[in-house]
Amino acid sequence: MLVTSVSVLALAVVLICAVVRPYRLPEAVFAVPAAGAVLALGATTTEAVREEAERLGPVIGFLAAVLVLAKLCDDEGLFHACGTWMARWARRRPQRLLGAVFALASLITAVLSLDATVVLLTPVVFATATRMGARPGPHVYASAHLSNTASLLLPVSNLTNLLAFTASGLGFTRFALLMLLPWLVAIAVEYGVFRRFFARDLAATATPTVPPEPVEVPLFALLTVAATLGGFALASATGVDPAWAAAAGAATLAVRALARRRTTPRALVRSASVPFLAFVLALGIVVRAVVDNGLGTVLAHVLPDGTSLPALLGIAAVAAILANLINNLPATLALVPLAAASGPGAVLAVLLGVNIGPNLTYAGSLATLLWRRIAHEHEHPVALGEFTRLGLLTVPATLIASTVALWGSLQLLGV
């Protein structure tokens, strides 16, 4: 009983501090001591810690490489070019701007991960809406929602995907093919709801403050990203860890940036977000302690078995609820090992829940919390009521539609 209480308390402290960020301290400041506490008090074992380190090690290495790659793409001007393209495409029409944000946010989230969308694209969306004289609300909310929803497509799109990818036993290409239809359906449902929910904002007249700039495409960065994506598929097909392909892409841009004195070794290390990587590992240890001391048994009774349509809907719903209760990263760590027993389809259903579900509450994902902070920095307060109403309209519809699409993909393509 004591070890269960210690585990739950440690997880609660880690999550609350990750949400509140007291004194703006990194999440690892609280997570690492919590992991040490559950180990010292016997809530977990050194063997379990070693297993978690082995399981999460490649994922953490991959995440570090992708974060560096995204930052170097920003330094090359890729995200500035995205903003310029959005402004020119919109032609003073907010509806067209929303479509452009949906397209770019979906692609950037899928290819460069949701962190790139939240941290690098969101400020660009603010700047683009301001230059156009459009109301920023619909476009900024789109950035938040798509950083979660549009992260379904590739194993590299989200840390939750990376965790599930290793447990699913699927190859990179197979994963992408199975998730393509759910990804498209989820984005389409979100777009339809956004057009109705923000109809008044989108109908408002936009008065541009400055004329659109010409688009300067950072060709080297685009080619490097394309080559990296090809490397992911090739690495998966040949049994090589995709982290090496990510590292190669990041190294290519890093060498160019260092040679041109556009960055420094210290800046590269900082862009890898080492404290966040330590947080991920420590959180994994704490969640392992909670799972081993009761949560795993409870979830095993609640989580449906099999990959029938009702089972997939149930798995996605459980994952979405748990993500909003304890955040989507711990939910993934807790559910994926249990779902893996039912096969890859069940693991992918967990991803639908933990990636779409967090759009319902602020605490559902760390990406949403970070997005909220960026919105406040741009003097755009996020109203809890509006956020929740939008979530209630999008999450259930998107989750059901994408789960049905996943079931269809499994029937069509098999596993």
C-alpha positions as CSV (number, residue, x, y, z in Angstrom):
1,M,0.0,0.0,0.0
2,L,2.9,2.4,0.9
3,V,4.7,1.8,-2.4
4,T,1.4,2.4,-4.4
5,S,0.8,5.7,-2.5
6,V,4.4,6.7,-3.1
7,S,4.2,5.9,-6.9
8,V,0.9,7.8,-7.3
9,L,2.2,10.8,-5.3
10,A,5.4,10.9,-7.4
11,L,3.5,10.9,-10.6
12,A,1.1,13.6,-9.4
13,V,4.0,15.8,-8.4
14,V,5.7,15.3,-11.7
15,L,2.6,16.1,-13.8
16,I,1.5,19.1,-11.7
17,C,5.0,20.6,-11.8
18,A,5.1,20.0,-15.6
19,V,1.9,21.9,-16.0
20,V,2.6,24.7,-13.6
21,R,6.4,25.0,-14.2
22,P,7.2,26.7,-10.8
23,Y,9.8,29.4,-11.2
24,R,10.0,28.4,-14.9
25,L,12.2,25.5,-13.9
26,P,12.6,22.6,-16.4
27,E,10.3,19.6,-15.9
28,A,13.4,17.4,-15.2
29,V,14.1,19.3,-12.0
30,F,11.0,17.6,-10.5
31,A,10.9,14.4,-12.5
32,V,14.4,13.2,-11.8
33,P,14.1,13.4,-8.0
34,A,10.7,11.7,-8.2
35,A,12.3,8.8,-10.2
36,G,15.0,8.6,-7.6
37,A,12.4,8.5,-4.8
38,V,10.3,5.7,-6.2
39,L,13.5,3.7,-6.6
40,A,14.9,4.5,-3.2
41,L,11.6,3.6,-1.5
42,G,11.1,0.3,-3.3
43,A,8.3,1.3,-5.6
44,T,10.4,0.1,-8.5
45,T,13.6,-1.9,-8.9
46,T,16.9,-1.3,-10.5
47,E,16.1,-4.0,-13.1
48,A,12.9,-2.2,-14.0
49,V,14.8,1.1,-14.3
50,R,17.3,-0.6,-16.6
51,E,14.5,-2.0,-18.8
52,E,12.9,1.4,-19.1
53,A,16.3,3.0,-20.0
54,E,16.8,0.3,-22.7
55,R,13.2,0.8,-24.0
56,L,13.3,4.6,-24.0
57,G,17.0,5.1,-24.9
58,P,16.5,4.9,-28.8
59,V,13.3,7.0,-28.5
60,I,15.1,9.7,-26.6
61,G,18.0,9.7,-29.0
62,F,15.6,10.0,-32.0
63,L,13.7,12.8,-30.3
64,A,17.0,14.8,-29.7
65,A,17.9,14.5,-33.4
66,V,14.5,15.6,-34.6
67,L,14.5,18.6,-32.3
68,V,17.9,19.7,-33.6
69,L,16.7,19.1,-37.2
70,A,13.6,21.3,-36.7
71,K,15.6,24.1,-35.1
72,L,18.1,24.1,-37.9
73,C,15.3,24.2,-40.5
74,D,14.0,27.3,-38.7
75,D,17.5,28.8,-38.9
76,E,17.5,28.1,-42.6
77,G,14.3,30.1,-43.0
78,L,11.9,27.3,-43.6
79,F,9.3,28.5,-41.2
80,H,9.6,32.2,-42.3
81,A,9.0,30.9,-45.9
82,C,5.9,29.1,-44.6
83,G,4.5,32.3,-43.2
84,T,5.2,34.2,-46.4
85,W,3.5,31.5,-48.4
86,M,0.4,31.5,-46.1
87,A,0.1,35.2,-46.5
88,R,0.3,35.1,-50.3
89,W,-2.0,32.1,-50.6
90,A,-4.7,33.7,-48.3
91,R,-5.1,36.8,-50.5
92,R,-6.7,38.7,-47.6
93,R,-9.3,36.0,-47.0
94,P,-9.2,34.5,-43.5
95,Q,-10.9,31.3,-44.8
96,R,-8.0,30.7,-47.1
97,L,-5.5,31.4,-44.3
98,L,-7.2,28.8,-42.2
99,G,-6.8,26.3,-45.0
100,A,-3.1,27.2,-45.3
101,V,-2.5,26.8,-41.6
102,F,-4.2,23.4,-41.6
103,A,-2.1,22.2,-44.6
104,L,1.2,23.5,-43.2
105,A,0.6,22.5,-39.6
106,S,-0.4,19.0,-40.7
107,L,2.7,18.5,-42.8
108,I,5.1,20.1,-40.3
109,T,3.6,18.1,-37.5
110,A,3.9,14.8,-39.5
111,V,7.4,15.4,-40.7
112,L,9.2,17.4,-38.1
113,S,7.1,16.5,-35.0
114,L,4.5,18.4,-33.1
115,D,7.1,20.3,-31.2
116,A,8.1,22.1,-34.4
117,T,4.4,23.1,-35.0
118,V,4.0,24.4,-31.5
119,V,7.3,26.2,-30.9
120,L,8.2,27.3,-34.4
121,L,5.1,27.5,-36.5
122,T,2.7,29.1,-33.9
123,P,4.7,32.4,-33.7
124,V,4.7,32.5,-37.5
125,V,0.9,32.0,-37.6
126,F,0.6,35.0,-35.2
127,A,2.8,37.1,-37.3
128,T,1.0,36.1,-40.5
129,A,-2.5,36.8,-39.1
130,T,-1.3,40.2,-37.8
131,R,0.2,41.2,-41.2
132,M,-3.1,40.2,-42.9
133,G,-5.2,42.1,-40.4
134,A,-7.1,38.8,-39.7
135,R,-8.4,37.7,-36.3
136,P,-5.8,35.3,-35.0
137,G,-8.1,33.0,-32.9
138,P,-9.1,30.3,-35.5
139,H,-5.6,30.0,-36.9
140,V,-3.8,29.9,-33.5
141,Y,-6.3,27.2,-32.3
142,A,-5.6,25.3,-35.5
143,S,-1.9,25.2,-34.6
144,A,-2.7,23.8,-31.2
145,H,-5.2,21.2,-32.3
146,L,-3.1,20.0,-35.3
147,S,0.0,19.6,-33.2
148,N,-1.9,16.8,-31.6
149,T,-4.4,15.5,-34.2
150,A,-2.0,15.7,-37.2
151,S,0.7,13.8,-35.3
152,L,-0.9,10.4,-36.2
153,L,0.8,9.8,-39.6
154,L,4.4,8.9,-39.0
155,P,6.4,7.2,-36.2
156,V,8.4,10.5,-36.0
157,S,5.5,12.8,-35.6
158,N,5.1,12.5,-31.9
159,L,7.0,11.1,-28.9
160,T,3.9,8.9,-28.2
161,N,4.2,7.5,-31.8
162,L,7.8,6.6,-31.2
163,L,6.9,4.7,-28.0
164,A,4.1,2.9,-29.8
165,F,6.2,2.2,-32.9
166,T,8.7,0.2,-31.1
167,A,6.0,-1.9,-29.4
168,S,3.9,-2.4,-32.6
169,G,6.4,-4.4,-34.5
170,L,5.4,-2.5,-37.7
171,G,7.9,-1.1,-40.2
172,F,8.0,2.6,-40.9
173,T,6.2,2.4,-44.2
174,R,3.6,0.0,-42.9
175,F,2.9,2.3,-39.9
176,A,2.4,5.2,-42.3
177,L,0.1,3.3,-44.6
178,L,-2.1,2.1,-41.8
179,M,-2.4,5.6,-40.3
180,L,-2.8,7.6,-43.6
181,L,-6.6,7.3,-43.8
182,P,-7.1,8.0,-40.0
183,W,-4.8,11.0,-40.4
184,L,-6.7,12.4,-43.4
185,V,-10.1,11.8,-41.8
186,A,-9.1,13.4,-38.5
187,I,-7.8,16.5,-40.2
188,A,-10.9,16.8,-42.4
189,V,-13.3,16.5,-39.4
190,E,-11.3,19.1,-37.5
191,Y,-11.4,21.5,-40.4
192,G,-15.1,21.1,-40.8
193,V,-15.7,21.9,-37.1
194,F,-13.3,24.8,-37.2
195,R,-15.1,26.4,-40.2
196,R,-18.4,26.3,-38.3
197,F,-17.1,27.2,-34.8
198,F,-15.1,30.2,-36.0
199,A,-17.5,31.3,-38.8
200,R,-17.8,34.8,-37.5
201,D,-14.1,35.4,-37.1
202,L,-13.4,33.9,-40.6
203,A,-16.1,36.2,-42.1
204,A,-14.5,39.3,-40.7
205,T,-12.8,41.6,-43.2
206,A,-9.0,41.4,-43.2
207,T,-7.1,44.7,-43.6
208,P,-3.4,43.9,-44.4
209,T,-0.8,46.1,-42.5
210,V,2.0,45.2,-45.0
211,P,2.0,43.7,-48.5
212,P,3.0,40.1,-48.8
213,E,6.7,39.3,-49.2
214,P,8.1,37.2,-52.1
215,V,8.5,33.6,-51.0
216,E,12.2,32.5,-50.7
217,V,12.3,28.7,-50.6
218,P,15.2,27.3,-48.4
219,L,15.9,24.5,-50.9
220,F,18.8,22.9,-49.0
221,A,16.6,22.5,-45.9
222,L,13.7,21.0,-47.9
223,L,16.0,18.5,-49.7
224,T,17.6,17.5,-46.4
225,V,14.2,16.9,-44.8
226,A,13.0,14.9,-47.8
227,A,16.2,12.8,-47.7
228,T,15.8,12.3,-44.0
229,L,12.2,11.0,-44.5
230,G,13.5,8.6,-47.2
231,G,16.2,7.5,-44.7
232,F,13.5,6.7,-42.1
233,A,11.8,4.3,-44.5
234,L,15.1,2.8,-45.6
235,A,16.4,2.3,-42.1
236,S,13.2,0.6,-41.0
237,A,13.3,-1.7,-44.0
238,T,16.9,-2.7,-43.3
239,G,16.5,-3.1,-39.6
240,V,18.5,0.0,-38.7
241,D,17.3,2.3,-35.9
242,P,15.6,5.3,-37.6
243,A,17.4,7.5,-35.0
244,W,20.5,7.2,-37.2
245,A,18.6,8.7,-40.2
246,A,17.4,11.6,-38.0
247,A,20.9,12.1,-36.8
248,A,22.3,12.1,-40.3
249,G,19.7,14.8,-41.4
250,A,20.5,16.9,-38.3
251,A,24.3,16.5,-38.9
252,T,23.9,17.6,-42.5
253,L,22.2,20.8,-41.6
254,A,24.5,21.3,-38.6
255,V,27.7,21.1,-40.6
256,R,26.3,23.6,-43.1
257,A,25.2,26.0,-40.3
258,L,28.5,25.7,-38.4
259,A,30.5,26.3,-41.6
260,R,28.5,29.4,-42.3
261,R,28.7,30.5,-38.7
262,R,24.9,30.6,-38.3
263,T,25.0,28.5,-35.2
264,T,27.4,27.3,-32.5
265,P,28.0,23.9,-30.9
266,R,26.4,25.2,-27.7
267,A,23.3,26.3,-29.6
268,L,23.0,22.8,-31.1
269,V,23.2,21.2,-27.7
270,R,20.6,23.6,-26.4
271,S,18.2,22.9,-29.3
272,A,18.3,19.2,-28.3
273,S,16.5,20.1,-25.1
274,V,18.6,17.8,-22.8
275,P,16.5,18.6,-19.7
276,F,13.3,17.5,-21.5
277,L,15.0,14.3,-22.6
278,A,15.9,13.6,-18.9
279,F,12.3,14.4,-18.0
280,V,11.0,11.8,-20.5
281,L,13.3,9.1,-19.0
282,A,12.4,10.0,-15.4
283,L,8.7,10.1,-16.2
284,G,9.0,6.6,-17.8
285,I,10.5,5.3,-14.6
286,V,7.8,6.9,-12.4
287,V,5.0,5.6,-14.7
288,R,6.5,2.1,-14.6
289,A,6.3,2.2,-10.8
290,V,2.6,3.2,-10.9
291,V,1.8,0.5,-13.5
292,D,3.6,-2.2,-11.5
293,N,1.9,-1.2,-8.3
294,G,-1.8,-1.3,-9.3
295,L,-2.5,0.8,-12.4
296,G,-1.5,-2.0,-14.8
297,T,-4.0,-4.4,-13.2
298,V,-6.8,-1.8,-13.4
299,L,-6.1,-0.9,-17.0
300,A,-5.8,-4.6,-18.0
301,H,-9.4,-5.1,-16.8
302,V,-10.7,-1.9,-18.5
303,L,-8.9,-2.1,-21.8
304,P,-10.9,-4.1,-24.5
305,D,-9.2,-7.0,-26.2
306,G,-9.0,-7.6,-29.9
307,T,-9.2,-5.4,-33.0
308,S,-12.9,-5.5,-33.9
309,L,-14.4,-2.1,-34.5
310,P,-16.1,-2.0,-31.0
311,A,-12.8,-3.0,-29.4
312,L,-10.8,-0.3,-31.3
313,L,-13.4,2.3,-30.3
314,G,-13.2,1.2,-26.7
315,I,-9.4,1.3,-26.7
316,A,-9.3,4.7,-28.3
317,A,-11.8,6.0,-25.7
318,V,-9.9,4.6,-22.7
319,A,-6.7,6.1,-24.1
320,A,-8.3,9.5,-24.6
321,I,-9.8,9.6,-21.1
322,L,-6.5,8.5,-19.5
323,A,-4.6,11.1,-21.5
324,N,-6.8,13.9,-20.1
325,L,-6.5,12.5,-16.6
326,I,-2.7,11.9,-16.4
327,N,-1.4,13.5,-19.7
328,N,-0.9,11.6,-22.9
329,L,2.8,10.6,-22.4
330,P,2.2,8.7,-19.2
331,A,-1.0,7.3,-20.7
332,T,1.0,5.9,-23.7
333,L,3.7,4.4,-21.4
334,A,0.9,2.7,-19.4
335,L,-1.3,1.5,-22.2
336,V,1.0,0.5,-25.1
337,P,2.5,-2.6,-23.4
338,L,-1.1,-3.8,-22.5
339,A,-2.5,-3.1,-26.0
340,A,0.5,-4.8,-27.7
341,A,-0.9,-8.2,-26.7
342,S,-3.9,-7.6,-29.0
343,G,-1.6,-6.7,-32.0
344,P,-0.5,-3.6,-33.9
345,G,-4.1,-2.5,-34.6
346,A,-4.8,-2.1,-30.8
347,V,-1.5,-0.1,-30.4
348,L,-2.5,2.2,-33.2
349,A,-6.0,2.7,-31.5
350,V,-4.2,3.8,-28.4
351,L,-2.3,6.4,-30.5
352,L,-5.6,7.7,-31.8
353,G,-6.8,8.2,-28.2
354,V,-3.6,9.8,-26.8
355,N,-3.0,12.0,-29.8
356,I,-6.6,13.3,-30.4
357,G,-7.9,13.2,-26.9
358,P,-5.6,15.9,-25.5
359,N,-7.4,18.6,-27.5
360,L,-10.1,18.4,-24.8
361,T,-8.1,19.8,-21.9
362,Y,-5.0,22.0,-21.3
363,A,-3.3,19.2,-19.4
364,G,-3.9,16.5,-22.0
365,S,-0.5,17.0,-23.6
366,L,2.7,18.9,-23.0
367,A,2.4,20.4,-26.4
368,T,-0.9,22.1,-25.6
369,L,0.6,23.5,-22.4
370,L,3.5,24.9,-24.3
371,W,1.2,26.3,-27.0
372,R,-0.9,28.1,-24.3
373,R,2.3,29.7,-22.9
374,I,3.3,30.9,-26.4
375,A,-0.2,32.3,-27.0
376,H,0.0,34.3,-23.7
377,E,3.4,35.6,-24.7
378,H,1.8,37.0,-27.9
379,E,-0.9,38.7,-25.7
380,H,-3.6,36.3,-26.9
381,P,-5.4,35.0,-23.8
382,V,-6.8,31.5,-24.2
383,A,-10.3,31.3,-22.6
384,L,-10.9,28.0,-20.8
385,G,-14.5,27.9,-21.9
386,E,-13.8,28.5,-25.5
387,F,-11.0,25.9,-25.5
388,T,-13.3,23.3,-23.9
389,R,-16.3,24.0,-26.1
390,L,-14.1,23.6,-29.2
391,G,-12.6,20.4,-27.7
392,L,-16.1,18.9,-27.0
393,L,-17.1,19.5,-30.6
394,T,-13.9,18.2,-32.2
395,V,-12.6,15.4,-30.0
396,P,-15.5,12.9,-29.9
397,A,-16.3,13.3,-33.6
398,T,-12.6,13.1,-34.7
399,L,-11.9,10.2,-32.5
400,I,-14.9,8.1,-33.7
401,A,-14.3,8.9,-37.4
402,S,-10.6,8.2,-37.3
403,T,-11.1,5.0,-35.4
404,V,-13.5,3.8,-38.0
405,A,-11.0,4.8,-40.6
406,L,-8.3,2.8,-38.8
407,W,-10.5,-0.3,-38.7
408,G,-11.1,0.2,-42.4
409,S,-7.3,0.4,-43.1
410,L,-6.7,-2.8,-41.0
411,Q,-9.4,-4.6,-43.0
412,L,-8.0,-3.4,-46.3
413,L,-4.3,-3.6,-45.7
414,G,-4.1,-6.1,-42.9
415,V,-1.1,-6.3,-40.5
